[in-house]
Amino acid sequence: MDTFSFNDKPLLDLATLGSLREIYSTPEELKEIVDLFVADAKKNIHEISVSFNDADALRHAAHSLKGSSSVIGAIRLAEVSFQIEICGRNNQLQNVPSFYQYLKPIYEETMTILLKEVEK
């Protein structure tokens, strides 16, 4: 496996979040969308954590997390999810732990910033 650095990508794309603010005209609507993202992300991260030996389940959970992260603007989270999805798609399960070690801290950092931004 090549060495990856996810630090060259921003945790959160504020332009994407700004677009969501325009679409969801009230702060309550935006908060509801973010809450749905947070719940979905937690579920998918858990699914990834228990699917290191199941390529299909791993690919599905990582793909779902990648998609929802992209929509909300969580760029780094989407990127690490994409790498895990590729591992599942190519049945390279031996590489999953290396990527998973990045997933939880990136998720936690992203949530901290995202929730602060939504409260603005």
A tleap script that builds the chain and sets N, CA, C and O, in Angstrom:
source leaprc.protein.ff14SB
mol = sequence {
  NMET ASP THR PHE SER PHE ASN ASP LYS PRO
  LEU LEU ASP LEU ALA THR LEU GLY SER LEU
  ARG GLU ILE TYR SER THR PRO GLU GLU LEU
  LYS GLU ILE VAL ASP LEU PHE VAL ALA ASP
  ALA LYS LYS ASN ILE HIE GLU ILE SER VAL
  SER PHE ASN ASP ALA ASP ALA LEU ARG HIE
  ALA ALA HIE SER LEU LYS GLY SER SER SER
  VAL ILE GLY ALA ILE ARG LEU ALA GLU VAL
  SER PHE GLN ILE GLU ILE CYS GLY ARG ASN
  ASN GLN LEU GLN ASN VAL PRO SER PHE TYR
  GLN TYR LEU LYS PRO ILE TYR GLU GLU THR
  MET THR ILE LEU LEU LYS GLU VAL GLU CLYS
}
set mol.1.N position { 0.833 -1.176 0.000 }
set mol.1.CA position { 0.000 0.000 0.000 }
set mol.1.C position { 0.877 1.238 0.000 }
set mol.1.O position { 1.878 1.302 0.714 }
set mol.2.N position { 0.501 2.208 -0.796 }
set mol.2.CA position { 1.200 3.479 -0.803 }
set mol.2.C position { 0.912 4.224 0.489 }
set mol.2.O position { -0.075 3.953 1.173 }
set mol.3.N position { 1.793 5.172 0.813 }
set mol.3.CA position { 1.570 6.023 1.963 }
set mol.3.C position { 0.626 7.144 1.558 }
set mol.3.O position { 0.834 7.804 0.540 }
set mol.4.N position { -0.397 7.350 2.346 }
set mol.4.CA position { -1.369 8.397 2.060 }
set mol.4.C position { -1.294 9.459 3.139 }
set mol.4.O position { -1.050 9.163 4.309 }
set mol.5.N position { -1.502 10.677 2.736 }
set mol.5.CA position { -1.663 11.762 3.686 }
set mol.5.C position { -2.987 12.439 3.372 }
set mol.5.O position { -3.214 12.904 2.255 }
set mol.6.N position { -3.835 12.487 4.348 }
set mol.6.CA position { -5.126 13.121 4.163 }
set mol.6.C position { -5.093 14.571 4.634 }
set mol.6.O position { -6.070 15.301 4.470 }
set mol.7.N position { -3.966 14.988 5.222 }
set mol.7.CA position { -3.869 16.330 5.775 }
set mol.7.C position { -3.786 17.417 4.719 }
set mol.7.O position { -3.920 18.596 5.047 }
set mol.8.N position { -3.566 17.054 3.455 }
set mol.8.CA position { -3.491 18.069 2.412 }
set mol.8.C position { -4.879 18.505 1.942 }
set mol.8.O position { -4.996 19.402 1.107 }
set mol.9.N position { -5.900 17.894 2.457 }
set mol.9.CA position { -7.275 18.245 2.113 }
set mol.9.C position { -7.932 18.900 3.331 }
set mol.9.O position { -7.650 18.521 4.468 }
set mol.10.N position { -8.807 19.882 3.094 }
set mol.10.CA position { -9.488 20.497 4.244 }
set mol.10.C position { -10.454 19.517 4.890 }
set mol.10.O position { -10.993 18.627 4.232 }
set mol.11.N position { -10.662 19.693 6.177 }
set mol.11.CA position { -11.644 18.857 6.862 }
set mol.11.C position { -13.048 19.165 6.355 }
set mol.11.O position { -13.841 18.254 6.115 }
set mol.12.N position { -13.351 20.445 6.194 }
set mol.12.CA position { -14.698 20.856 5.836 }
set mol.12.C position { -14.635 21.944 4.775 }
set mol.12.O position { -13.914 22.931 4.919 }
set mol.13.N position { -15.394 21.749 3.721 }
set mol.13.CA position { -15.508 22.750 2.661 }
set mol.13.C position { -16.625 23.716 3.049 }
set mol.13.O position { -17.806 23.376 2.979 }
set mol.14.N position { -16.238 24.918 3.456 }
set mol.14.CA position { -17.218 25.887 3.928 }
set mol.14.C position { -18.128 26.379 2.806 }
set mol.14.O position { -19.256 26.798 3.066 }
set mol.15.N position { -17.650 26.332 1.559 }
set mol.15.CA position { -18.502 26.719 0.427 }
set mol.15.C position { -19.663 25.741 0.273 }
set mol.15.O position { -20.791 26.152 0.002 }
set mol.16.N position { -19.391 24.457 0.444 }
set mol.16.CA position { -20.462 23.461 0.376 }
set mol.16.C position { -21.462 23.683 1.501 }
set mol.16.O position { -22.673 23.618 1.290 }
set mol.17.N position { -20.951 23.943 2.684 }
set mol.17.CA position { -21.837 24.213 3.813 }
set mol.17.C position { -22.644 25.487 3.558 }
set mol.17.O position { -23.818 25.562 3.924 }
set mol.18.N position { -22.025 26.479 2.938 }
set mol.18.CA position { -22.742 27.704 2.585 }
set mol.18.C position { -23.862 27.436 1.600 }
set mol.18.O position { -24.941 28.017 1.711 }
set mol.19.N position { -23.617 26.567 0.646 }
set mol.19.CA position { -24.662 26.190 -0.315 }
set mol.19.C position { -25.819 25.488 0.390 }
set mol.19.O position { -26.983 25.708 0.055 }
set mol.20.N position { -25.498 24.653 1.354 }
set mol.20.CA position { -26.554 23.983 2.118 }
set mol.20.C position { -27.363 24.998 2.922 }
set mol.20.O position { -28.574 24.847 3.086 }
set mol.21.N position { -26.691 26.028 3.420 }
set mol.21.CA position { -27.403 27.085 4.154 }
set mol.21.C position { -28.411 27.787 3.242 }
set mol.21.O position { -29.498 28.164 3.679 }
set mol.22.N position { -28.040 27.957 1.981 }
set mol.22.CA position { -28.956 28.594 1.033 }
set mol.22.C position { -30.136 27.685 0.703 }
set mol.22.O position { -31.269 28.149 0.580 }
set mol.23.N position { -29.870 26.413 0.562 }
set mol.23.CA position { -30.927 25.455 0.225 }
set mol.23.C position { -31.902 25.297 1.392 }
set mol.23.O position { -33.119 25.334 1.208 }
set mol.24.N position { -31.358 25.122 2.579 }
set mol.24.CA position { -32.177 24.945 3.781 }
set mol.24.C position { -32.232 26.296 4.476 }
set mol.24.O position { -31.308 26.678 5.194 }
set mol.25.N position { -33.305 27.000 4.257 }
set mol.25.CA position { -33.370 28.424 4.578 }
set mol.25.C position { -33.398 28.756 6.067 }
set mol.25.O position { -33.112 29.890 6.453 }
set mol.26.N position { -33.736 27.792 6.893 }
set mol.26.CA position { -33.732 28.099 8.323 }
set mol.26.C position { -32.602 27.325 9.010 }
set mol.26.O position { -32.210 26.248 8.562 }
set mol.27.N position { -32.093 27.886 10.092 }
set mol.27.CA position { -31.051 27.172 10.849 }
set mol.27.C position { -31.526 25.813 11.350 }
set mol.27.O position { -30.734 24.877 11.466 }
set mol.28.N position { -32.805 25.709 11.644 }
set mol.28.CA position { -33.348 24.441 12.136 }
set mol.28.C position { -33.284 23.361 11.057 }
set mol.28.O position { -32.962 22.207 11.341 }
set mol.29.N position { -33.593 23.745 9.813 }
set mol.29.CA position { -33.529 22.777 8.714 }
set mol.29.C position { -32.095 22.303 8.492 }
set mol.29.O position { -31.856 21.110 8.305 }
set mol.30.N position { -31.151 23.227 8.511 }
set mol.30.CA position { -29.742 22.854 8.342 }
set mol.30.C position { -29.300 21.946 9.481 }
set mol.30.O position { -28.614 20.949 9.256 }
set mol.31.N position { -29.691 22.291 10.699 }
set mol.31.CA position { -29.317 21.470 11.862 }
set mol.31.C position { -29.891 20.061 11.721 }
set mol.31.O position { -29.233 19.083 12.077 }
set mol.32.N position { -31.113 19.958 11.205 }
set mol.32.CA position { -31.725 18.646 11.013 }
set mol.32.C position { -30.935 17.813 10.006 }
set mol.32.O position { -30.732 16.617 10.215 }
set mol.33.N position { -30.491 18.434 8.921 }
set mol.33.CA position { -29.688 17.733 7.907 }
set mol.33.C position { -28.358 17.286 8.501 }
set mol.33.O position { -27.910 16.164 8.265 }
set mol.34.N position { -27.733 18.164 9.266 }
set mol.34.CA position { -26.453 17.810 9.894 }
set mol.34.C position { -26.651 16.693 10.906 }
set mol.34.O position { -25.824 15.785 10.991 }
set mol.35.N position { -27.726 16.743 11.669 }
set mol.35.CA position { -28.003 15.668 12.636 }
set mol.35.C position { -28.187 14.327 11.927 }
set mol.35.O position { -27.708 13.300 12.407 }
set mol.36.N position { -28.877 14.336 10.790 }
set mol.36.CA position { -29.036 13.105 10.005 }
set mol.36.C position { -27.682 12.596 9.511 }
set mol.36.O position { -27.411 11.395 9.541 }
set mol.37.N position { -26.837 13.521 9.058 }
set mol.37.CA position { -25.492 13.141 8.612 }
set mol.37.C position { -24.704 12.511 9.753 }
set mol.37.O position { -24.073 11.469 9.575 }
set mol.38.N position { -24.740 13.140 10.917 }
set mol.38.CA position { -23.984 12.631 12.074 }
set mol.38.C position { -24.440 11.217 12.428 }
set mol.38.O position { -23.609 10.336 12.649 }
set mol.39.N position { -25.748 10.995 12.483 }
set mol.39.CA position { -26.269 9.665 12.818 }
set mol.39.C position { -25.873 8.635 11.765 }
set mol.39.O position { -25.474 7.517 12.094 }
set mol.40.N position { -25.987 9.023 10.501 }
set mol.40.CA position { -25.629 8.119 9.412 }
set mol.40.C position { -24.127 7.813 9.424 }
set mol.40.O position { -23.719 6.670 9.219 }
set mol.41.N position { -23.325 8.826 9.663 }
set mol.41.CA position { -21.875 8.630 9.697 }
set mol.41.C position { -21.481 7.676 10.827 }
set mol.41.O position { -20.662 6.778 10.631 }
set mol.42.N position { -22.064 7.874 11.999 }
set mol.42.CA position { -21.770 6.976 13.130 }
set mol.42.C position { -22.103 5.526 12.767 }
set mol.42.O position { -21.325 4.610 13.035 }
set mol.43.N position { -23.267 5.338 12.157 }
set mol.43.CA position { -23.696 3.988 11.766 }
set mol.43.C position { -22.711 3.386 10.764 }
set mol.43.O position { -22.316 2.229 10.904 }
set mol.44.N position { -22.320 4.154 9.769 }
set mol.44.CA position { -21.407 3.634 8.749 }
set mol.44.C position { -20.007 3.387 9.293 }
set mol.44.O position { -19.359 2.414 8.908 }
set mol.45.N position { -19.540 4.239 10.169 }
set mol.45.CA position { -18.226 4.007 10.777 }
set mol.45.C position { -18.254 2.737 11.616 }
set mol.45.O position { -17.303 1.955 11.596 }
set mol.46.N position { -19.335 2.531 12.348 }
set mol.46.CA position { -19.456 1.276 13.108 }
set mol.46.C position { -19.461 0.082 12.157 }
set mol.46.O position { -18.777 -0.912 12.402 }
set mol.47.N position { -20.227 0.178 11.078 }
set mol.47.CA position { -20.299 -0.921 10.107 }
set mol.47.C position { -18.915 -1.214 9.516 }
set mol.47.O position { -18.540 -2.373 9.340 }
set mol.48.N position { -18.172 -0.161 9.217 }
set mol.48.CA position { -16.802 -0.360 8.704 }
set mol.48.C position { -15.957 -1.082 9.751 }
set mol.48.O position { -15.198 -1.995 9.425 }
set mol.49.N position { -16.093 -0.668 11.002 }
set mol.49.CA position { -15.254 -1.243 12.067 }
set mol.49.C position { -15.488 -2.733 12.285 }
set mol.49.O position { -14.602 -3.434 12.773 }
set mol.50.N position { -16.676 -3.222 11.927 }
set mol.50.CA position { -16.968 -4.646 12.125 }
set mol.50.C position { -16.936 -5.426 10.812 }
set mol.50.O position { -17.320 -6.596 10.773 }
set mol.51.N position { -16.484 -4.787 9.747 }
set mol.51.CA position { -16.514 -5.430 8.423 }
set mol.51.C position { -15.135 -5.573 7.793 }
set mol.51.O position { -15.026 -5.676 6.571 }
set mol.52.N position { -14.098 -5.580 8.592 }
set mol.52.CA position { -12.738 -5.673 8.037 }
set mol.52.C position { -12.537 -6.933 7.197 }
set mol.52.O position { -11.658 -6.973 6.336 }
set mol.53.N position { -13.347 -7.960 7.445 }
set mol.53.CA position { -13.199 -9.220 6.707 }
set mol.53.C position { -14.366 -9.492 5.751 }
set mol.53.O position { -14.520 -10.608 5.255 }
set mol.54.N position { -15.175 -8.476 5.500 }
set mol.54.CA position { -16.337 -8.633 4.629 }
set mol.54.C position { -16.294 -7.525 3.575 }
set mol.54.O position { -16.747 -6.406 3.815 }
set mol.55.N position { -15.751 -7.851 2.423 }
set mol.55.CA position { -15.507 -6.845 1.387 }
set mol.55.C position { -16.785 -6.131 0.956 }
set mol.55.O position { -16.775 -4.914 0.772 }
set mol.56.N position { -17.889 -6.869 0.790 }
set mol.56.CA position { -19.132 -6.249 0.331 }
set mol.56.C position { -19.705 -5.283 1.370 }
set mol.56.O position { -20.081 -4.159 1.036 }
set mol.57.N position { -19.768 -5.715 2.608 }
set mol.57.CA position { -20.304 -4.852 3.669 }
set mol.57.C position { -19.402 -3.630 3.857 }
set mol.57.O position { -19.885 -2.516 4.060 }
set mol.58.N position { -18.113 -3.847 3.789 }
set mol.58.CA position { -17.146 -2.761 3.926 }
set mol.58.C position { -17.319 -1.741 2.802 }
set mol.58.O position { -17.372 -0.535 3.044 }
set mol.59.N position { -17.405 -2.237 1.585 }
set mol.59.CA position { -17.564 -1.362 0.419 }
set mol.59.C position { -18.853 -0.559 0.529 }
set mol.59.O position { -18.866 0.644 0.268 }
set mol.60.N position { -19.925 -1.220 0.912 }
set mol.60.CA position { -21.222 -0.548 1.015 }
set mol.60.C position { -21.189 0.565 2.072 }
set mol.60.O position { -21.622 1.685 1.800 }
set mol.61.N position { -20.686 0.270 3.262 }
set mol.61.CA position { -20.644 1.260 4.343 }
set mol.61.C position { -19.714 2.416 3.987 }
set mol.61.O position { -20.040 3.576 4.242 }
set mol.62.N position { -18.573 2.109 3.407 }
set mol.62.CA position { -17.618 3.156 3.033 }
set mol.62.C position { -18.184 4.028 1.906 }
set mol.62.O position { -17.995 5.245 1.903 }
set mol.63.N position { -18.873 3.406 0.960 }
set mol.63.CA position { -19.483 4.155 -0.138 }
set mol.63.C position { -20.558 5.109 0.393 }
set mol.63.O position { -20.632 6.264 -0.027 }
set mol.64.N position { -21.367 4.633 1.294 }
set mol.64.CA position { -22.414 5.459 1.890 }
set mol.64.C position { -21.810 6.632 2.664 }
set mol.64.O position { -22.282 7.764 2.558 }
set mol.65.N position { -20.769 6.352 3.438 }
set mol.65.CA position { -20.104 7.411 4.205 }
set mol.65.C position { -19.442 8.417 3.275 }
set mol.65.O position { -19.483 9.621 3.532 }
set mol.66.N position { -18.840 7.943 2.212 }
set mol.66.CA position { -18.215 8.834 1.232 }
set mol.66.C position { -19.251 9.773 0.623 }
set mol.66.O position { -19.016 10.976 0.510 }
set mol.67.N position { -20.384 9.227 0.238 }
set mol.67.CA position { -21.425 10.037 -0.395 }
set mol.67.C position { -21.983 11.103 0.528 }
set mol.67.O position { -22.067 12.273 0.154 }
set mol.68.N position { -22.362 10.708 1.720 }
set mol.68.CA position { -22.948 11.686 2.644 }
set mol.68.C position { -21.909 12.715 3.091 }
set mol.68.O position { -22.246 13.878 3.310 }
set mol.69.N position { -20.665 12.301 3.227 }
set mol.69.CA position { -19.601 13.244 3.589 }
set mol.69.C position { -19.382 14.268 2.479 }
set mol.69.O position { -19.164 15.450 2.746 }
set mol.70.N position { -19.442 13.812 1.255 }
set mol.70.CA position { -19.281 14.720 0.121 }
set mol.70.C position { -20.396 15.754 0.080 }
set mol.70.O position { -20.143 16.934 -0.167 }
set mol.71.N position { -21.624 15.320 0.319 }
set mol.71.CA position { -22.778 16.219 0.279 }
set mol.71.C position { -22.661 17.304 1.343 }
set mol.71.O position { -22.995 18.462 1.089 }
set mol.72.N position { -22.192 16.940 2.522 }
set mol.72.CA position { -22.114 17.888 3.632 }
set mol.72.C position { -20.844 18.745 3.554 }
set mol.72.O position { -20.742 19.766 4.234 }
set mol.73.N position { -19.875 18.329 2.722 }
set mol.73.CA position { -18.632 19.085 2.569 }
set mol.73.C position { -17.480 18.585 3.422 }
set mol.73.O position { -16.473 19.275 3.580 }
set mol.74.N position { -17.624 17.382 3.976 }
set mol.74.CA position { -16.572 16.789 4.810 }
set mol.74.C position { -15.554 16.099 3.890 }
set mol.74.O position { -15.583 14.882 3.710 }
set mol.75.N position { -14.672 16.892 3.326 }
set mol.75.CA position { -13.789 16.439 2.248 }
set mol.75.C position { -12.828 15.347 2.697 }
set mol.75.O position { -12.696 14.320 2.031 }
set mol.76.N position { -12.169 15.562 3.804 }
set mol.76.CA position { -11.192 14.563 4.257 }
set mol.76.C position { -11.868 13.251 4.638 }
set mol.76.O position { -11.338 12.172 4.372 }
set mol.77.N position { -13.023 13.346 5.253 }
set mol.77.CA position { -13.775 12.149 5.618 }
set mol.77.C position { -14.213 11.391 4.366 }
set mol.77.O position { -14.165 10.161 4.325 }
set mol.78.N position { -14.638 12.131 3.353 }
set mol.78.CA position { -15.018 11.503 2.081 }
set mol.78.C position { -13.826 10.804 1.446 }
set mol.78.O position { -13.967 9.708 0.905 }
set mol.79.N position { -12.659 11.426 1.507 }
set mol.79.CA position { -11.472 10.850 0.878 }
set mol.79.C position { -11.021 9.558 1.567 }
set mol.79.O position { -10.720 8.577 0.887 }
set mol.80.N position { -10.971 9.541 2.886 }
set mol.80.CA position { -10.554 8.313 3.570 }
set mol.80.C position { -11.614 7.226 3.384 }
set mol.80.O position { -11.280 6.044 3.298 }
set mol.81.N position { -12.879 7.614 3.324 }
set mol.81.CA position { -13.947 6.645 3.055 }
set mol.81.C position { -13.796 6.045 1.666 }
set mol.81.O position { -14.009 4.850 1.466 }
set mol.82.N position { -13.428 6.882 0.717 }
set mol.82.CA position { -13.210 6.410 -0.649 }
set mol.82.C position { -12.079 5.381 -0.702 }
set mol.82.O position { -12.186 4.378 -1.408 }
set mol.83.N position { -11.008 5.624 0.035 }
set mol.83.CA position { -9.893 4.676 0.054 }
set mol.83.C position { -10.320 3.336 0.654 }
set mol.83.O position { -9.901 2.275 0.189 }
set mol.84.N position { -11.157 3.397 1.690 }
set mol.84.CA position { -11.670 2.160 2.286 }
set mol.84.C position { -12.616 1.462 1.318 }
set mol.84.O position { -12.601 0.236 1.210 }
set mol.85.N position { -13.434 2.232 0.615 }
set mol.85.CA position { -14.331 1.655 -0.389 }
set mol.85.C position { -13.533 0.918 -1.463 }
set mol.85.O position { -13.912 -0.180 -1.872 }
set mol.86.N position { -12.441 1.509 -1.918 }
set mol.86.CA position { -11.586 0.865 -2.928 }
set mol.86.C position { -11.035 -0.453 -2.394 }
set mol.86.O position { -10.979 -1.444 -3.121 }
set mol.87.N position { -10.627 -0.466 -1.125 }
set mol.87.CA position { -10.135 -1.712 -0.528 }
set mol.87.C position { -11.205 -2.794 -0.595 }
set mol.87.O position { -10.914 -3.939 -0.938 }
set mol.88.N position { -12.445 -2.431 -0.268 }
set mol.88.CA position { -13.536 -3.403 -0.338 }
set mol.88.C position { -13.814 -3.834 -1.762 }
set mol.88.O position { -14.007 -5.019 -2.034 }
set mol.89.N position { -13.833 -2.869 -2.676 }
set mol.89.CA position { -14.128 -3.185 -4.078 }
set mol.89.C position { -13.069 -4.115 -4.669 }
set mol.89.O position { -13.396 -5.028 -5.427 }
set mol.90.N position { -11.807 -3.886 -4.324 }
set mol.90.CA position { -10.698 -4.679 -4.871 }
set mol.90.C position { -10.313 -5.857 -3.984 }
set mol.90.O position { -9.317 -6.534 -4.241 }
set mol.91.N position { -11.105 -6.103 -2.934 }
set mol.91.CA position { -10.842 -7.189 -1.997 }
set mol.91.C position { -9.425 -7.123 -1.417 }
set mol.91.O position { -8.758 -8.146 -1.261 }
set mol.92.N position { -8.983 -5.917 -1.105 }
set mol.92.CA position { -7.671 -5.683 -0.483 }
set mol.92.C position { -7.882 -5.378 1.003 }
set mol.92.O position { -7.524 -4.311 1.500 }
set mol.93.N position { -8.463 -6.333 1.673 }
set mol.93.CA position { -8.871 -6.134 3.060 }
set mol.93.C position { -7.686 -5.932 3.998 }
set mol.93.O position { -7.845 -5.361 5.076 }
set mol.94.N position { -6.529 -6.382 3.611 }
set mol.94.CA position { -5.342 -6.215 4.450 }
set mol.94.C position { -4.978 -4.741 4.609 }
set mol.94.O position { -4.266 -4.385 5.548 }
set mol.95.N position { -5.454 -3.873 3.704 }
set mol.95.CA position { -5.137 -2.447 3.761 }
set mol.95.C position { -6.133 -1.639 4.601 }
set mol.95.O position { -5.875 -0.481 4.931 }
set mol.96.N position { -7.244 -2.240 4.936 }
set mol.96.CA position { -8.296 -1.514 5.642 }
set mol.96.C position { -7.832 -0.959 6.991 }
set mol.96.O position { -8.097 0.212 7.265 }
set mol.97.N position { -7.160 -1.725 7.844 }
set mol.97.CA position { -6.748 -1.159 9.132 }
set mol.97.C position { -5.874 0.087 8.998 }
set mol.97.O position { -5.955 0.996 9.825 }
set mol.98.N position { -5.050 0.129 7.968 }
set mol.98.CA position { -4.197 1.303 7.772 }
set mol.98.C position { -5.023 2.551 7.495 }
set mol.98.O position { -4.688 3.635 7.974 }
set mol.99.N position { -6.092 2.409 6.731 }
set mol.99.CA position { -6.961 3.557 6.450 }
set mol.99.C position { -7.897 3.842 7.616 }
set mol.99.O position { -8.199 4.998 7.912 }
set mol.100.N position { -8.354 2.784 8.273 }
set mol.100.CA position { -9.296 2.972 9.376 }
set mol.100.C position { -8.668 3.790 10.503 }
set mol.100.O position { -9.369 4.534 11.189 }
set mol.101.N position { -7.371 3.664 10.697 }
set mol.101.CA position { -6.721 4.433 11.764 }
set mol.101.C position { -6.890 5.943 11.564 }
set mol.101.O position { -6.822 6.706 12.528 }
set mol.102.N position { -7.108 6.374 10.327 }
set mol.102.CA position { -7.342 7.790 10.044 }
set mol.102.C position { -8.812 8.167 10.204 }
set mol.102.O position { -9.131 9.315 10.514 }
set mol.103.N position { -9.693 7.219 9.998 }
set mol.103.CA position { -11.121 7.501 9.896 }
set mol.103.C position { -11.696 8.133 11.161 }
set mol.103.O position { -12.329 9.186 11.085 }
set mol.104.N position { -11.493 7.522 12.305 }
set mol.104.CA position { -12.103 8.031 13.544 }
set mol.104.C position { -11.597 9.416 13.918 }
set mol.104.O position { -12.416 10.281 14.230 }
set mol.105.N position { -10.278 9.677 13.905 }
set mol.105.CA position { -9.845 11.036 14.258 }
set mol.105.C position { -10.326 12.092 13.257 }
set mol.105.O position { -10.663 13.210 13.646 }
set mol.106.N position { -10.357 11.737 11.977 }
set mol.106.CA position { -10.854 12.681 10.973 }
set mol.106.C position { -12.340 12.943 11.219 }
set mol.106.O position { -12.794 14.085 11.142 }
set mol.107.N position { -13.084 11.897 11.513 }
set mol.107.CA position { -14.509 12.058 11.824 }
set mol.107.C position { -14.685 12.990 13.022 }
set mol.107.O position { -15.483 13.925 12.961 }
set mol.108.N position { -13.962 12.751 14.095 }
set mol.108.CA position { -14.114 13.551 15.308 }
set mol.108.C position { -13.745 15.011 15.070 }
set mol.108.O position { -14.453 15.909 15.527 }
set mol.109.N position { -12.651 15.257 14.366 }
set mol.109.CA position { -12.258 16.639 14.056 }
set mol.109.C position { -13.306 17.319 13.174 }
set mol.109.O position { -13.655 18.480 13.387 }
set mol.110.N position { -13.795 16.589 12.196 }
set mol.110.CA position { -14.803 17.133 11.283 }
set mol.110.C position { -16.072 17.490 12.038 }
set mol.110.O position { -16.648 18.554 11.810 }
set mol.111.N position { -16.517 16.611 12.939 }
set mol.111.CA position { -17.735 16.871 13.697 }
set mol.111.C position { -17.582 18.111 14.568 }
set mol.111.O position { -18.517 18.904 14.680 }
set mol.112.N position { -16.440 18.285 15.173 }
set mol.112.CA position { -16.208 19.461 16.011 }
set mol.112.C position { -16.381 20.739 15.197 }
set mol.112.O position { -17.074 21.664 15.622 }
set mol.113.N position { -15.753 20.784 14.034 }
set mol.113.CA position { -15.839 21.974 13.186 }
set mol.113.C position { -17.239 22.130 12.613 }
set mol.113.O position { -17.792 23.230 12.622 }
set mol.114.N position { -17.814 21.053 12.119 }
set mol.114.CA position { -19.137 21.112 11.497 }
set mol.114.C position { -20.189 21.608 12.481 }
set mol.114.O position { -20.988 22.481 12.141 }
set mol.115.N position { -20.200 21.070 13.681 }
set mol.115.CA position { -21.206 21.468 14.651 }
set mol.115.C position { -21.025 22.920 15.087 }
set mol.115.O position { -22.013 23.608 15.345 }
set mol.116.N position { -19.801 23.394 15.171 }
set mol.116.CA position { -19.559 24.817 15.471 }
set mol.116.C position { -20.078 25.690 14.336 }
set mol.116.O position { -20.698 26.726 14.579 }
set mol.117.N position { -19.829 25.278 13.104 }
set mol.117.CA position { -20.268 26.053 11.940 }
set mol.117.C position { -21.792 26.126 11.864 }
set mol.117.O position { -22.348 27.164 11.507 }
set mol.118.N position { -22.451 25.049 12.191 }
set mol.118.CA position { -23.916 25.011 12.108 }
set mol.118.C position { -24.538 25.925 13.164 }
set mol.118.O position { -25.620 26.471 12.955 }
set mol.119.N position { -23.865 26.086 14.276 }
set mol.119.CA position { -24.391 26.930 15.358 }
set mol.119.C position { -24.244 28.419 15.043 }
set mol.119.O position { -24.834 29.249 15.735 }
set mol.120.N position { -23.470 28.775 14.013 }
set mol.120.CA position { -23.262 30.196 13.678 }
set mol.120.C position { -24.513 30.817 13.128 }
set mol.120.O position { -24.518 32.002 12.794 }
savepdb mol mol.pdb
quit
